[in-house]
Amino acid sequence: MTKENDLTELQMKVAFQEQALEALDDVLTRQQDRVERLEKRLAQLQDQYEAVLDRLSDTTSVEEAPPHY
């Protein structure tokens, strides 16, 4: 191989690696966005779950039989 061929091959490899890095960066960015959305949704669901538990504990205490039964 000549130096010119070696240089051309190295340039092609660098170009391919740059393209691959950009693609990986895009995937990573989308995954991070999705993780953030899922974390936010999880927090909302936890809040809803706790609200349901609070309502259930409120109705349970009201509907319990008096101690003399």
LUMDO-498620 format. One line per 4 residues: number of its first residue (from 1); their letters; for each residue x, z, y of N, C-alpha, C. Coordinates in steps of 0.2 Angstrom, whole numbers. Each point is the difference from the previous one (the first is absolute). Layout:
<recs>
NUM) a) X/Z/Y/X/Z/Y/X/Z/Y ~ ...
</recs>
This chain:
<recs>
1) mtke) 4/0/-6/-4/0/6/4/0/6 ~ -2/-3/5/4/0/6/-3/5/5 ~ 4/2/5/-2/5/4/-6/-2/4 ~ -2/-6/1/-6/-2/3/-6/1/-4
5) ndlt) 1/-1/-7/-5/2/-5/-1/7/0 ~ 5/4/0/0/7/-1/-4/3/6 ~ 2/-3/6/-4/2/6/-7/-1/0 ~ -2/-6/-2/-7/-2/-1/-4/4/-5
9) elqm) 4/2/-5/-4/4/-5/-1/7/3 ~ 5/3/3/-1/6/3/-5/0/5 ~ -1/-5/4/-5/-1/5/-7/0/-3 ~ 0/-3/-5/-7/-1/-4/-2/7/-3
13) kvaf) 5/4/-2/-1/6/-3/-2/5/5 ~ 3/0/6/-2/4/6/-7/-1/2 ~ -1/-7/0/-7/-2/3/-5/3/-5 ~ 1/-1/-7/-4/3/-5/-1/7/1
17) qeqa) 5/4/1/0/7/0/-4/2/6 ~ 1/-3/6/-4/1/6/-7/-1/-1 ~ -2/-5/-4/-7/-2/-1/-3/6/-5 ~ 4/2/-5/-2/5/-4/-1/6/3
21) leal) 4/2/5/0/6/3/-6/0/5 ~ -2/-5/3/-6/-1/4/-6/1/-4 ~ 0/-3/-6/-6/1/-4/-1/7/-2 ~ 6/3/-2/-1/7/-2/-2/5/5
25) ddvl) 2/-2/6/-2/4/6/-7/-1/2 ~ -3/-6/-1/-7/-1/1/-4/4/-6 ~ 2/0/-6/-3/4/-5/0/7/2 ~ 6/3/2/1/7/1/-5/2/6
29) trqq) 0/-4/5/-4/1/6/-8/1/-2 ~ -2/-5/-4/-7/0/-3/-1/6/-4 ~ 5/2/-4/-1/6/-4/-1/6/4 ~ 4/1/5/0/6/4/-6/0/4
33) drve) -3/-6/2/-6/0/4/-6/3/-5 ~ 1/-3/-6/-5/2/-5/0/8/-2 ~ 6/2/-1/1/8/-1/-3/4/6 ~ 1/-2/6/-2/3/6/-8/0/0
37) rlek) -3/-6/-2/-7/0/0/-3/4/-6 ~ 3/0/-6/-2/5/-5/1/7/1 ~ 5/2/4/1/7/2/-5/2/4 ~ -2/-4/5/-6/1/5/-6/1/-4
41) rlaq) -1/-5/-5/-7/1/-3/0/6/-5 ~ 6/2/-3/0/6/-4/-2/6/4 ~ 3/0/6/-1/6/5/-8/0/1 ~ -3/-6/2/-7/0/1/-4/3/-6
45) lqdq) 2/-3/-6/-4/2/-6/1/8/-1 ~ 6/3/1/1/7/-1/-4/4/5 ~ -1/-3/6/-4/4/5/-7/-1/-2 ~ -3/-5/-3/-7/-1/-2/-1/5/-6
49) yeav) 5/0/-5/0/4/-5/-1/8/2 ~ 4/2/4/0/7/3/-7/1/3 ~ -2/-5/4/-7/1/3/-5/1/-5 ~ 0/-4/-6/-5/1/-5/1/6/-3
53) ldrl) 6/3/-2/1/6/-3/-3/6/5 ~ 1/-1/6/-3/5/5/-7/0/0 ~ -3/-6/0/-8/0/-1/-2/3/-6 ~ 3/-2/-6/-2/3/-6/1/8/0
57) sdtt) 5/2/2/1/8/0/-5/3/5 ~ -2/-3/5/-5/2/5/-7/0/-4 ~ -2/-5/-3/-6/0/-4/0/4/-6 ~ 5/1/-3/1/4/-6/-1/8/2
61) svee) 3/2/5/-1/7/2/-7/1/3 ~ -4/-5/2/-7/1/2/-4/0/-6 ~ 1/-4/-5/-4/0/-5/1/5/-6 ~ 5/4/1/2/4/-6/-6/6/0
65) apph) -1/2/-6/-5/5/-1/2/7/3 ~ -4/4/2/2/6/2/3/4/-5 ~ 4/5/1/4/4/-5/-5/4/-4 ~ -6/1/1/-4/4/-4/-3/-4/-6
69) y) 1/-6/0/-3/-4/-5/4/-1/-6
</recs>
